[in-house]
Amino acid sequence: MYSMIPFGRYHGGLDTIFDDLERSFFPPANRQPTAFRTDIRDEGDHFLLEAELPGFQKEDIHLELKEGILTISAQHEEKQEKRDDQGQYLCRERRVGSFVRSFDASGIQEDAIRASYENGVLTLILPKMAEIQPQSRRIAIQ
Protein backbone atom coordinates (compact mmCIF):
# COMPACT_ATOMS: atom_id res chain seq x y z
CA MET A 1 0.00 0.00 0.00
CA TYR A 2 3.01 2.27 -0.12
CA SER A 3 2.03 3.51 -3.57
CA MET A 4 -1.09 5.08 -2.09
CA ILE A 5 0.83 6.95 0.59
CA PRO A 6 2.90 9.78 -0.93
CA PHE A 7 6.43 9.82 0.47
CA GLY A 8 5.38 7.03 2.84
CA ARG A 9 8.56 5.00 2.45
CA TYR A 10 10.90 7.94 2.15
CA HIS A 11 12.99 8.53 5.24
CA GLY A 12 15.36 11.26 4.03
CA GLY A 13 14.85 14.97 4.21
CA LEU A 14 13.49 17.22 1.51
CA ASP A 15 17.00 18.23 0.53
CA THR A 16 17.81 14.69 -0.69
CA ILE A 17 14.59 14.16 -2.64
CA PHE A 18 15.95 16.15 -5.59
CA ASP A 19 19.24 14.26 -5.52
CA ASP A 20 17.36 10.96 -5.64
CA LEU A 21 15.13 12.28 -8.41
CA GLU A 22 18.16 13.30 -10.46
CA ARG A 23 19.73 9.85 -10.00
CA SER A 24 16.54 8.16 -11.18
CA PHE A 25 16.46 10.24 -14.38
CA PHE A 26 20.21 10.22 -15.01
CA PRO A 27 21.68 6.92 -13.82
CA PRO A 28 25.46 6.55 -13.77
CA ALA A 29 26.79 5.66 -17.23
CA ASN A 30 29.11 2.98 -15.89
CA ARG A 31 26.42 1.15 -13.92
CA GLN A 32 26.22 -2.52 -14.89
CA PRO A 33 23.22 -4.75 -14.28
CA THR A 34 23.85 -7.19 -11.45
CA ALA A 35 22.59 -10.23 -13.35
CA PHE A 36 21.91 -11.30 -16.90
CA ARG A 37 18.45 -12.03 -18.23
CA THR A 38 17.22 -15.57 -18.64
CA ASP A 39 14.21 -17.37 -20.02
CA ILE A 40 13.38 -20.82 -18.62
CA ARG A 41 10.77 -22.98 -20.30
CA ASP A 42 9.36 -26.37 -19.34
CA GLU A 43 9.58 -28.50 -22.48
CA GLY A 44 8.04 -31.63 -20.94
CA ASP A 45 11.00 -33.97 -20.53
CA HIS A 46 13.51 -31.14 -20.02
CA PHE A 47 13.87 -27.48 -19.10
CA LEU A 48 15.29 -25.06 -21.65
CA LEU A 49 17.29 -22.18 -20.15
CA GLU A 50 18.36 -19.33 -22.42
CA ALA A 51 20.65 -16.67 -20.96
CA GLU A 52 21.57 -13.39 -22.66
CA LEU A 53 25.33 -12.87 -22.53
CA PRO A 54 26.13 -10.51 -25.42
CA GLY A 55 29.73 -9.53 -25.97
CA PHE A 56 31.18 -12.60 -24.28
CA GLN A 57 33.26 -15.30 -25.92
CA LYS A 58 32.52 -18.95 -25.25
CA GLU A 59 35.78 -19.15 -23.27
CA ASP A 60 34.57 -16.36 -20.94
CA ILE A 61 31.56 -18.37 -19.74
CA HIS A 62 31.85 -20.95 -16.96
CA LEU A 63 29.21 -23.42 -15.80
CA GLU A 64 29.48 -25.18 -12.46
CA LEU A 65 27.16 -27.69 -10.90
CA LYS A 66 27.69 -28.31 -7.21
CA GLU A 67 25.33 -29.83 -4.65
CA GLY A 68 22.26 -29.30 -6.84
CA ILE A 69 23.06 -25.65 -7.64
CA LEU A 70 23.89 -24.63 -11.22
CA THR A 71 26.04 -21.50 -11.36
CA ILE A 72 26.61 -19.57 -14.57
CA SER A 73 29.41 -17.01 -14.49
CA ALA A 74 30.86 -14.87 -17.24
CA GLN A 75 33.68 -12.36 -17.18
CA HIS A 76 35.55 -10.40 -19.81
CA GLU A 77 37.69 -7.32 -20.16
CA GLU A 78 37.44 -4.98 -23.11
CA LYS A 79 40.04 -2.33 -23.86
CA GLN A 80 39.91 0.54 -26.32
CA GLU A 81 42.88 2.81 -26.69
CA LYS A 82 43.41 5.79 -28.97
CA ARG A 83 46.81 7.45 -29.13
CA ASP A 84 48.12 10.50 -30.92
CA ASP A 85 51.31 10.62 -33.05
CA GLN A 86 53.55 10.91 -29.96
CA GLY A 87 52.00 7.85 -28.35
CA GLN A 88 50.06 9.85 -25.77
CA TYR A 89 46.59 8.72 -24.88
CA LEU A 90 43.73 10.67 -26.40
CA CYS A 91 41.18 8.31 -25.07
CA ARG A 92 41.56 5.14 -23.06
CA GLU A 93 38.45 3.24 -22.09
CA ARG A 94 38.32 -0.02 -20.22
CA ARG A 95 35.30 -2.03 -19.46
CA VAL A 96 35.20 -5.09 -17.30
CA GLY A 97 32.04 -7.13 -17.24
CA SER A 98 31.30 -9.84 -14.74
CA PHE A 99 28.05 -11.67 -14.10
CA VAL A 100 27.13 -14.57 -11.84
CA ARG A 101 23.79 -16.24 -11.38
CA SER A 102 22.77 -19.48 -9.67
CA PHE A 103 19.80 -21.77 -10.22
CA ASP A 104 18.30 -24.68 -8.29
CA ALA A 105 19.05 -27.81 -10.34
CA SER A 106 17.42 -30.38 -8.09
CA GLY A 107 15.43 -32.87 -10.13
CA ILE A 108 17.80 -32.51 -13.11
CA GLN A 109 19.91 -35.31 -14.61
CA GLU A 110 23.24 -33.67 -13.91
CA ASP A 111 25.29 -35.87 -16.23
CA ALA A 112 22.97 -35.20 -19.21
CA ILE A 113 23.02 -31.39 -19.26
CA ARG A 114 23.94 -29.94 -22.66
CA ALA A 115 25.10 -26.38 -23.32
CA SER A 116 25.69 -24.27 -26.43
CA TYR A 117 26.52 -20.62 -27.05
CA GLU A 118 25.60 -18.76 -30.20
CA ASN A 119 24.99 -15.09 -31.05
CA GLY A 120 25.27 -13.95 -27.42
CA VAL A 121 22.77 -16.49 -26.09
CA LEU A 122 23.77 -19.37 -23.84
CA THR A 123 21.36 -22.28 -24.23
CA LEU A 124 21.17 -25.08 -21.65
CA ILE A 125 19.09 -28.21 -22.00
CA LEU A 126 18.38 -29.56 -18.53
CA PRO A 127 16.82 -33.06 -18.73
CA LYS A 128 14.45 -33.88 -15.91
CA MET A 129 14.94 -36.95 -13.76
CA ALA A 130 12.40 -39.66 -14.43
CA GLU A 131 9.70 -39.76 -11.82
CA ILE A 132 9.95 -42.74 -9.54
CA GLN A 133 6.78 -44.73 -9.91
CA PRO A 134 5.52 -46.30 -6.71
CA GLN A 135 5.73 -50.06 -6.97
CA SER A 136 3.17 -52.39 -5.53
CA ARG A 137 3.50 -56.06 -4.84
CA ARG A 138 1.22 -58.70 -3.48
CA ILE A 139 1.91 -60.11 -0.07
CA ALA A 140 0.93 -63.68 0.51
CA ILE A 141 -1.09 -64.46 3.60
CA GLN A 142 0.15 -67.45 5.58
Residue pairs with C-beta under 8 A, 6 or more apart in sequence:
2 8
2 9
10 17
12 20
32 97
33 99
34 99
35 99
35 100
35 101
36 51
36 52
36 53
36 72
36 74
36 99
36 101
37 51
37 52
38 49
38 50
38 51
38 52
38 101
39 48
39 49
39 50
40 47
40 48
40 49
40 50
40 103
41 47
41 48
45 127
45 128
46 125
46 126
46 127
46 128
47 108
47 125
47 126
47 128
48 123
48 124
48 125
48 126
49 103
49 122
49 123
49 124
49 126
50 121
50 122
50 123
50 124
51 72
51 101
51 121
51 122
51 123
51 124
52 120
52 121
53 61
53 74
53 99
53 117
53 120
53 121
53 122
54 120
55 76
55 78
55 97
55 120
56 74
56 76
56 97
56 117
56 120
57 76
58 117
60 74
60 75
60 76
61 72
61 73
61 74
61 117
61 122
62 72
62 73
62 74
63 70
63 71
63 72
63 115
63 124
64 70
64 71
64 73
65 71
65 105
65 110
65 113
68 104
68 105
68 106
69 102
69 103
69 104
69 105
70 102
70 103
70 104
70 105
70 108
70 113
70 124
70 126
71 100
71 101
71 102
71 103
72 99
72 100
72 101
72 102
72 103
72 122
73 98
73 99
73 100
73 101
74 97
74 98
74 99
74 100
75 96
75 97
75 98
75 99
76 96
76 97
77 94
77 95
77 96
77 97
78 94
78 95
78 96
78 97
79 92
79 93
79 94
80 91
80 92
80 93
80 94
81 89
81 91
81 92
81 93
82 89
82 90
82 91
82 92
83 89
83 90
84 90
105 126
107 128
107 129
108 126
108 127
108 128
108 129
109 127
109 128
109 129
112 127
113 124
113 125
113 126
113 127
114 124
114 125
115 122
115 123
115 124
115 125
116 122
116 123
117 123
